[in-house]
């Protein structure tokens, strides 16, 4: 249920509504609106009738049931777009955000070279994996905390905030101590213990869609994080598994307008993992912008032929610079800035 407060509701009236919600056994979530505040009440369905009675309290305009299974992620709760702040950067507004860098942190030299290249081309956030979930246990698994230290040092040198993945609930605190954005990879989108742990983190979460995750399941995964108190979630479409083998995955461009209608959370697209081939990254980047994405996440490596992972889908710095230049007319046509 959502409790819509009057535009002129006082703090005392809002506090009383929150107290009553807790008394009924629900968890209140305050969503700051442009003109009025909304309080989401999440809990056991059996308390609905008692929540409805809150409509008689001073300062309450209405109590509305949320019909969607995902409550806090729904536009019913928050009609306007959520804007996620990373320092001075805003994700979900008019500006298209570009996240770029190598799949894995391999060395200080490799990451520094990549970071300087993507920054010079116009990227605002660096990506790099310190913990790498791989299909084979014999593949490179990442540099772990040493990789986090390298990412932090490169951030200090270049000024680029960074995003990196966490896989284990026990490592959430460690990763959050270093990174600016915590990433949940496709394989962990329904690792509910991990999602709950991330709900208590004071850092934005970049949540990747799973290989065979429906849009409803994707939003329910985000709901786990929001329901634990962290409302700063960025969704990432990175392709789904279909019968097609010409590309690594199938980029679901249709998911972008659907998500834009269903949720207030920002959505970015990872065309590198979606296609698995550097040749297809630029056309899919253009298409993602046209479909309404708020940003892109692109793999860039100084020497892809030497990459420890995902070299075939990584752009060389010159190719990335060309992509950024070629994207600008599409961004302008979409009414956005970059």
BADREN-429604 format. One record per residue (C-alpha): residue in one letter; x, y, z negated. Coordinates in nm, 4 decimals. Layout:
[rec A,[X,Y,Z]];
...
This chain:
[rec X,[0.0000,0.0000,0.0000]];
[rec X,[0.1057,0.3608,0.0475]];
[rec X,[-0.0021,0.6424,-0.1789]];
[rec X,[-0.0180,0.9711,0.0128]];
[rec X,[0.0318,1.2663,-0.2196]];
[rec X,[-0.1321,1.6049,-0.1681]];
[rec X,[0.0880,1.8691,-0.0055]];
[rec X,[0.0763,2.0656,-0.3310]];
[rec X,[0.1202,1.7727,-0.5698]];
[rec X,[0.3340,1.8584,-0.8718]];
[rec X,[0.6313,1.6591,-1.0002]];
[rec X,[0.4284,1.5626,-1.3082]];
[rec X,[0.1472,1.4244,-1.0905]];
[rec X,[0.3953,1.2291,-0.8780]];
[rec X,[0.5675,1.0917,-1.1874]];
[rec X,[0.2331,0.9754,-1.3260]];
[rec X,[0.1535,0.7903,-1.0027]];
[rec X,[0.4955,0.6232,-1.0153]];
[rec X,[0.4368,0.5241,-1.3780]];
[rec X,[0.1004,0.3704,-1.2940]];
[rec X,[0.2461,0.1807,-0.9954]];
[rec X,[0.5097,0.0254,-1.2224]];
[rec X,[0.2455,-0.0518,-1.4840]];
[rec X,[0.0508,-0.2526,-1.2256]];
[rec X,[0.3677,-0.4508,-1.1527]];
[rec X,[0.4644,-0.2953,-0.8201]];
[rec X,[0.7907,-0.1317,-0.7161]];
[rec X,[0.7552,0.2333,-0.6054]];
[rec X,[0.9572,0.3722,-0.3132]];
[rec X,[0.9409,0.7495,-0.2630]];
[rec X,[0.9585,0.8663,0.0989]];
[rec X,[1.0188,1.2384,0.1360]];
[rec X,[0.7991,1.3765,0.4125]];
[rec X,[0.8112,1.7082,0.5956]];
[rec X,[0.4851,1.8342,0.4428]];
[rec X,[0.4088,1.5837,0.1691]];
[rec X,[0.5564,1.2852,-0.0108]];
[rec X,[0.4473,0.9265,0.0308]];
[rec X,[0.4989,0.6543,-0.2271]];
[rec X,[0.5250,0.2991,-0.0991]];
[rec X,[0.4088,0.0385,-0.3511]];
[rec X,[0.5552,-0.3048,-0.2860]];
[rec X,[0.4617,-0.6178,-0.4774]];
[rec X,[0.2180,-0.9055,-0.5221]];
[rec X,[-0.0884,-0.8807,-0.2981]];
[rec X,[-0.3153,-0.9527,-0.5962]];
[rec X,[-0.2718,-0.5999,-0.7320]];
[rec X,[-0.4251,-0.4256,-0.4307]];
[rec X,[-0.7559,-0.3418,-0.5992]];
[rec X,[-0.5817,-0.1763,-0.8939]];
[rec X,[-0.3597,0.0236,-0.6582]];
[rec X,[-0.6659,0.1446,-0.4694]];
[rec X,[-0.7965,0.2961,-0.7930]];
[rec X,[-0.4981,0.5347,-0.7988]];
[rec X,[-0.6869,0.7395,-0.5386]];
[rec X,[-0.8739,0.9046,-0.8273]];
[rec X,[-0.5554,1.0421,-0.9862]];
[rec X,[-0.4780,1.4164,-0.9596]];
[rec X,[-0.2414,1.4965,-0.6743]];
[rec X,[-0.3288,1.1850,-0.4723]];
[rec X,[-0.4756,1.2423,-0.1281]];
[rec X,[-0.5347,0.8789,-0.0313]];
[rec X,[-0.4286,0.5190,-0.0828]];
[rec X,[-0.3820,0.3339,0.2441]];
[rec X,[-0.3149,-0.0378,0.2955]];
[rec X,[-0.0152,-0.1215,0.5136]];
[rec X,[-0.1312,-0.3676,0.7754]];
[rec X,[0.2132,-0.4647,0.9004]];
[rec X,[0.4029,-0.7460,0.7222]];
[rec X,[0.7037,-0.5142,0.7119]];
[rec X,[0.6024,-0.2331,0.4815]];
[rec X,[0.8844,0.0130,0.4162]];
[rec X,[1.0248,-0.0125,0.7687]];
[rec X,[0.6873,0.0666,0.9243]];
[rec X,[0.5893,0.4014,1.0723]];
[rec X,[0.2747,0.3753,0.8613]];
[rec X,[0.4933,0.4582,0.5624]];
[rec X,[0.7116,0.7147,0.7375]];
[rec X,[0.5816,0.8553,1.0682]];
[rec X,[0.8902,1.0704,1.1382]];
[rec X,[1.2275,0.9254,1.2376]];
[rec X,[1.4784,0.8451,0.9658]];
[rec X,[1.8089,1.0280,1.0054]];
[rec X,[2.1128,0.8449,0.8665]];
[rec X,[2.4018,1.0732,0.7677]];
[rec X,[2.7660,0.9674,0.7921]];
[rec X,[2.9492,1.2765,0.6761]];
[rec X,[2.8517,1.5443,0.9284]];
[rec X,[2.7210,1.2871,1.1783]];
[rec X,[2.3478,1.2249,1.2111]];
[rec X,[2.2223,0.8927,1.3499]];
[rec X,[1.8626,0.8944,1.4699]];
[rec X,[1.8401,1.2590,1.5758]];
[rec X,[1.8886,1.4235,1.9137]];
[rec X,[2.2569,1.3339,1.9348]];
[rec X,[2.3651,1.0006,2.0866]];
[rec X,[2.6223,0.8388,1.8575]];
[rec X,[2.9029,0.6309,2.0091]];
[rec X,[3.0750,0.3642,1.7982]];
[rec X,[3.3814,0.2151,1.9648]];
[rec X,[3.6896,0.0081,1.8922]];
[rec X,[3.8221,-0.3469,1.9015]];
[rec X,[3.6333,-0.6570,1.7983]];
[rec X,[3.9004,-0.7445,1.5397]];
[rec X,[4.1658,-0.5600,1.3457]];
[rec X,[4.4895,-0.7254,1.4602]];
[rec X,[4.7587,-0.4821,1.3447]];
[rec X,[4.8086,-0.1209,1.2426]];
[rec X,[4.9576,-0.0392,1.5829]];
[rec X,[4.6710,-0.1970,1.7773]];
[rec X,[4.3973,-0.0273,1.5733]];
[rec X,[4.5658,0.3140,1.5665]];
[rec X,[4.6119,0.3080,1.9438]];
[rec X,[4.2489,0.2091,1.9962]];
[rec X,[4.1191,0.4684,1.7476]];
[rec X,[4.3078,0.7561,1.9057]];
[rec X,[4.1903,0.6514,2.2509]];
[rec X,[3.8216,0.6270,2.1626]];
[rec X,[3.8309,0.9535,1.9655]];
[rec X,[3.9914,1.1370,2.2579]];
[rec X,[3.7139,1.0021,2.4829]];
[rec X,[3.4413,1.1312,2.2496]];
[rec X,[3.3484,0.8414,2.0193]];
[rec X,[3.2461,0.9503,1.6704]];
[rec X,[3.2769,0.6220,1.4758]];
[rec X,[3.5386,0.3460,1.4857]];
[rec X,[3.4480,-0.0220,1.4805]];
[rec X,[3.6772,-0.3075,1.3822]];
[rec X,[3.6248,-0.6472,1.2229]];
[rec X,[3.8236,-0.7437,0.9126]];
[rec X,[3.6117,-1.0521,0.8369]];
[rec X,[3.5195,-1.2344,1.1578]];
[rec X,[3.2445,-1.5001,1.1759]];
[rec X,[3.3454,-1.7341,1.4586]];
[rec X,[3.1745,-2.0310,1.6211]];
[rec X,[3.4904,-2.2395,1.5804]];
[rec X,[3.6652,-2.2746,1.2416]];
[rec X,[3.9943,-2.2775,1.4331]];
[rec X,[3.9438,-1.9317,1.5870]];
[rec X,[4.0906,-1.6126,1.4388]];
[rec X,[3.8913,-1.5298,1.1242]];
[rec X,[4.0155,-1.1759,1.0654]];
[rec X,[4.2731,-1.0082,0.8399]];
[rec X,[4.0246,-0.9712,0.5520]];
[rec X,[4.1252,-0.7133,0.2866]];
[rec X,[4.4475,-0.6301,0.4689]];
[rec X,[4.2298,-0.5406,0.7685]];
[rec X,[4.0157,-0.3164,0.5481]];
[rec X,[4.3265,-0.1350,0.4291]];
[rec X,[4.4367,-0.0793,0.7893]];
[rec X,[4.0926,0.0548,0.8808]];
[rec X,[4.1026,0.2952,0.5860]];
[rec X,[4.4506,0.4180,0.6794]];
[rec X,[4.3458,0.4739,1.0407]];
[rec X,[4.0402,0.6669,0.9181]];
[rec X,[4.2673,0.8898,0.7081]];
[rec X,[4.4922,0.9521,1.0083]];
[rec X,[4.2237,1.0111,1.2741]];
[rec X,[3.9255,1.1353,1.0735]];
[rec X,[3.7024,0.8661,1.2276]];
[rec X,[3.4600,0.6954,0.9864]];
[rec X,[3.4400,0.3212,1.0481]];
[rec X,[3.1989,0.0297,1.0432]];
[rec X,[3.3023,-0.3253,0.9585]];
[rec X,[3.1219,-0.6492,0.8846]];
[rec X,[3.0551,-0.8287,0.5585]];
[rec X,[2.9676,-1.1985,0.5591]];
[rec X,[2.9637,-1.3083,0.1966]];
[rec X,[2.7453,-1.1607,-0.0810]];
[rec X,[3.0467,-1.1908,-0.3138]];
[rec X,[3.2481,-0.9595,-0.0859]];
[rec X,[2.9884,-0.6812,-0.0552]];
[rec X,[3.1511,-0.4682,-0.3246]];
[rec X,[3.4965,-0.5091,-0.1722]];
[rec X,[3.3864,-0.4105,0.1787]];
[rec X,[3.1672,-0.1248,0.0549]];
[rec X,[3.4629,0.0220,-0.1366]];
[rec X,[3.6484,0.0725,0.1931]];
[rec X,[3.3991,0.1202,0.4749]];
[rec X,[3.1632,0.4036,0.5719]];
[rec X,[2.9001,0.1712,0.7224]];
[rec X,[2.8525,-0.1939,0.6279]];
[rec X,[2.7648,-0.4213,0.9192]];
[rec X,[2.5544,-0.7358,0.9014]];
[rec X,[2.6355,-0.9569,1.1990]];
[rec X,[2.3878,-1.1481,1.4123]];
[rec X,[2.4577,-1.4760,1.2324]];
[rec X,[2.3680,-1.3241,0.8948]];
[rec X,[2.0520,-1.1333,0.9848]];
[rec X,[1.8474,-1.3808,0.7785]];
[rec X,[2.1022,-1.4377,0.5038]];
[rec X,[1.8570,-1.3071,0.2469]];
[rec X,[2.0986,-1.3258,-0.0465]];
[rec X,[2.3374,-1.0998,0.1470]];
[rec X,[2.0571,-0.8610,0.2479]];
[rec X,[1.9364,-0.8288,-0.1116]];
[rec X,[2.2895,-0.7549,-0.2294]];
[rec X,[2.3227,-0.4836,0.0366]];
[rec X,[1.9995,-0.3300,-0.0886]];
[rec X,[2.1888,-0.2130,-0.3941]];
[rec X,[2.4771,-0.0560,-0.2002]];
[rec X,[2.5051,0.3204,-0.1597]];
[rec X,[2.6255,0.2953,0.2007]];
[rec X,[2.4378,0.2815,0.5330]];
[rec X,[2.3839,-0.0699,0.6679]];
[rec X,[2.4116,-0.1548,1.0376]];
[rec X,[2.1890,-0.4599,1.0858]];
[rec X,[2.2412,-0.6619,1.4034]];
[rec X,[1.9594,-0.8623,1.5572]];
[rec X,[2.0094,-1.2380,1.5519]];
[rec X,[2.0566,-1.4556,1.8584]];
[rec X,[1.7011,-1.5924,1.8332]];
[rec X,[1.5384,-1.3380,1.6022]];
[rec X,[1.1986,-1.1965,1.6957]];
[rec X,[1.1333,-0.8262,1.6505]];
[rec X,[0.9064,-0.9063,1.3561]];
[rec X,[1.1785,-1.1169,1.1921]];
[rec X,[1.4318,-0.8414,1.2625]];
[rec X,[1.2189,-0.5812,1.0863]];
[rec X,[1.1479,-0.8194,0.7985]];
[rec X,[1.5256,-0.8581,0.7551]];
[rec X,[1.5542,-0.4783,0.7316]];
[rec X,[1.2663,-0.4865,0.4826]];
[rec X,[1.4772,-0.6978,0.2455]];
[rec X,[1.7377,-0.4196,0.2300]];
[rec X,[1.4855,-0.1362,0.1955]];
[rec X,[1.2839,-0.3203,-0.0692]];
[rec X,[1.5945,-0.3368,-0.2905]];
[rec X,[1.6346,0.0418,-0.2749]];
[rec X,[1.8682,0.1128,0.0184]];
[rec X,[1.6671,0.2972,0.2852]];
[rec X,[1.9684,0.3769,0.5074]];
[rec X,[1.9450,0.1006,0.7685]];
[rec X,[2.0498,0.1260,1.1328]];
[rec X,[1.9148,-0.1435,1.3640]];
[rec X,[2.1342,-0.2862,1.6402]];
[rec X,[2.0090,-0.4727,1.9479]];
[rec X,[2.2940,-0.6928,2.0741]];
[rec X,[2.1220,-0.9391,2.3043]];
[rec X,[1.9277,-1.2578,2.2413]];
[rec X,[1.9824,-1.6153,2.3534]];
[rec X,[1.7824,-1.7238,2.6591]];
[rec X,[1.8219,-1.9886,2.9306]];
[rec X,[2.0426,-1.7499,3.1338]];
[rec X,[2.4164,-1.8216,3.1348]];
[rec X,[2.5443,-1.5490,3.3701]];
[rec X,[2.5841,-1.3187,3.0701]];
[rec X,[2.6838,-1.4002,2.7150]];
[rec X,[2.3360,-1.3050,2.5898]];
[rec X,[2.0314,-1.1336,2.7380]];
[rec X,[2.0071,-0.7671,2.6415]];
[rec X,[1.6469,-0.7092,2.5341]];
[rec X,[1.5951,-0.3527,2.6552]];
[rec X,[1.2238,-0.3883,2.5899]];
[rec X,[1.2975,-0.4153,2.2188]];
[rec X,[1.4098,-0.0514,2.2097]];
[rec X,[1.0726,0.1166,2.2852]];
[rec X,[0.8921,-0.1475,2.0762]];
[rec X,[1.1127,-0.0722,1.7756]];
[rec X,[1.0733,0.2995,1.8350]];
[rec X,[0.6982,0.2544,1.8050]];
[rec X,[0.7050,0.0156,1.5099]];
[rec X,[0.9712,0.1638,1.2822]];
[rec X,[1.1229,0.4939,1.1751]];
[rec X,[1.4721,0.3397,1.1548]];
[rec X,[1.7304,0.4381,1.4197]];
[rec X,[1.8256,0.1807,1.6840]];
[rec X,[2.1589,0.1463,1.8603]];
[rec X,[2.2634,-0.1005,2.1315]];
[rec X,[2.5740,-0.3187,2.1632]];
[rec X,[2.6126,-0.3838,2.5391]];
[rec X,[2.9501,-0.5549,2.4883]];
[rec X,[2.8150,-0.8524,2.2938]];
[rec X,[2.4964,-0.8514,2.4980]];
[rec X,[2.6723,-0.9059,2.8297]];
[rec X,[3.0067,-1.0592,2.7319]];
[rec X,[3.1711,-0.9017,3.0372]];
[rec X,[3.3326,-0.5567,3.0500]];
[rec X,[3.2021,-0.5021,3.4047]];
[rec X,[2.8421,-0.4949,3.2836]];
[rec X,[2.8921,-0.2691,2.9808]];
[rec X,[2.8496,0.0633,3.1616]];
[rec X,[2.5244,-0.0141,3.3488]];
[rec X,[2.3699,-0.1585,3.0326]];
[rec X,[2.4837,0.1473,2.8363]];
[rec X,[2.3041,0.3712,3.0850]];
[rec X,[1.9912,0.1572,3.0635]];
[rec X,[1.9970,0.1616,2.6819]];
[rec X,[2.0091,0.5428,2.6757]];
[rec X,[1.7217,0.5600,2.9250]];
[rec X,[1.5178,0.3199,2.7080]];
[rec X,[1.5551,0.5470,2.4042]];
[rec X,[1.8495,0.4099,2.2046]];
[rec X,[2.0036,0.6426,1.9453]];
[rec X,[2.3559,0.5229,2.0126]];
[rec X,[2.5908,0.2606,2.1520]];
[rec X,[2.8465,0.0244,2.0024]];
[rec X,[3.1194,-0.0578,2.2545]];
[rec X,[3.4273,-0.2769,2.2274]];
[rec X,[3.7513,-0.1107,2.3358]];
[rec X,[4.0974,-0.2683,2.3183]];
[rec X,[4.4304,-0.1243,2.4389]];
[rec X,[4.5232,-0.4629,2.5919]];
[rec X,[4.2179,-0.6881,2.6223]];
[rec X,[4.4231,-0.9683,2.7755]];
[rec X,[4.6073,-0.9950,2.4418]];
[rec X,[4.3008,-0.9595,2.2165]];
[rec X,[4.2542,-1.2161,1.9386]];
[rec X,[3.8791,-1.2190,2.0090]];
[rec X,[3.6295,-1.0985,2.2730]];
[rec X,[3.8890,-0.9671,2.5180]];
[rec X,[3.6673,-1.0400,2.8182]];
[rec X,[3.4018,-0.7914,2.7043]];
[rec X,[3.6390,-0.5179,2.5855]];
[rec X,[3.7011,-0.2043,2.7891]];
[rec X,[4.0494,-0.0619,2.8336]];
[rec X,[4.0813,0.2991,2.7112]];
[rec X,[4.0738,0.4464,3.0644]];
[rec X,[3.7582,0.2518,3.1477]];
[rec X,[3.5997,0.3702,2.8243]];
[rec X,[3.6843,0.7331,2.9037]];
[rec X,[3.5248,0.6923,3.2468]];
[rec X,[3.2155,0.5361,3.0892]];
[rec X,[3.1794,0.8300,2.8493]];
[rec X,[3.2025,1.0797,3.1343]];
[rec X,[2.9550,0.8829,3.3460]];
[rec X,[2.7056,0.8596,3.0583]];
[rec X,[2.6661,1.2336,3.0120]];
[rec X,[2.4145,1.2890,3.2965]];
[rec X,[2.2003,1.0009,3.1626]];
[rec X,[2.2119,1.1435,2.8117]];
[rec X,[2.1080,1.4869,2.9438]];
[rec X,[1.8262,1.3352,3.1522]];
[rec X,[1.6972,1.1599,2.8393]];
[rec X,[1.6782,1.4962,2.6610]];
[rec X,[1.9592,1.4064,2.4217]];
[rec X,[2.3106,1.5364,2.3541]];
[rec X,[2.6426,1.3575,2.3197]];
